[in-house]
C-alpha cells in the first residue's frame, strides 16, 4: 500500500517534468500550425505525441536504418531519405507551417548548421523550432551511424541574436558531465534533482542542459 502511494506521488511530481520537452513542442505547434516538416527525424521525435492532430507532416533523415524504425511508428504522412542540406532544393518557400530540427544541428559543422537554419526559415510559413544541447556536447558515432557525431555547439545568446526565443530544457547543466550523463551517485536521486530544476532553467536557458529555440516567422520574412 505504501509503495503504491509513493509511486503515485512520484508520478504526480515527476511525470509532467519528464514530458517537459515534448509538451513544450506540442504547445508551440498545435493550434497555430497544421503542417510540419521534421528535419532529421531519426528514430524518435516529440512529434509522436501529437502527429495525429496535424493535417500533414513529413519526416526526413539521411540514415536509412533510423528512417525505417521511425516508419514503423507511422508518425508522419510522408517519409523521405534525404541529406538535410538538400531541403532548400526539394521544398518550396513557405511550404510548411512549421519546420522542426530536433537534436540535429549539433551533428553539423557550424557553417552547415547556419545554412540549414536559413533554409528552414525560408521553408517555414509560421514557425521554426530548433532543439539542441546548450553549448558543445561530446558525442561519438554509435549504432553504426556516423551521423551521430557532434560537430558543433550552439548557445542561447547566438540563437537570440538570430531572432529566436530560447527556453531552457532538462534541468541544470552542471549536473551533467560527458555525453550528458548525470555526474553523481546515486544517479536516480540526482536525475530527480535535475528534473526539479527545470522550472528555473526553463526561464534561464544559459544554465540549462539543452535549449529549445523558437522563431516566429513574420509576413515580411515569409
C-alpha positions, 0 to 999 in steps of 0.5 A: 500500500505504501509503495503504491502511494509513493509511486503515485506521488512520484508520478504526480511530481515527476511525470509532467517534468519528464514530458517537459520537452515534448509538451513544450513542442506540442504547445508551440505547434498545435493550434497555430500550425497544421503542417510540419516538416521534421528535419532529421527525424531519426528514430524518435521525435516529440512529434509522436505525441501529437502527429495525429492532430496535424493535417500533414507532416513529413519526416526526413533523415539521411540514415536509412536504418533510423528512417525505417524504425521511425516508419514503423511508428507511422508518425508522419504522412510522408517519409523521405531519405534525404541529406538535410542540406538538400531541403532548400532544393526539394521544398518550396518557400513557405511550404510548411507551417512549421519546420522542426530540427530536433537534436540535429544541428549539433551533428553539423559543422557550424557553417552547415548548421547556419545554412540549414537554419536559413533554409528552414526559415525560408521553408517555414510559413509560421514557425521554426523550432530548433532543439539542441544541447546548450553549448558543445556536447561530446558525442561519438558515432554509435549504432553504426551511424556516423551521423551521430557525431557532434560537430558543433555547439550552439548557445542561447545568446547566438540563437537570440541574436538570430531572432529566436526565443530560447527556453531552457530544457532538462534541468541544470547543466552542471549536473551533467558531465560527458555525453550528458550523463548525470555526474553523481551517485546515486544517479536516480536521486540526482536525475530527480534533482535535475528534473526539479530544476527545470522550472528555473532553467526553463526561464534561464536557458544559459544554465540549462542542459539543452535549449529549445529555440523558437522563431516566429516567422513574420509576413515580411520574412515569409 
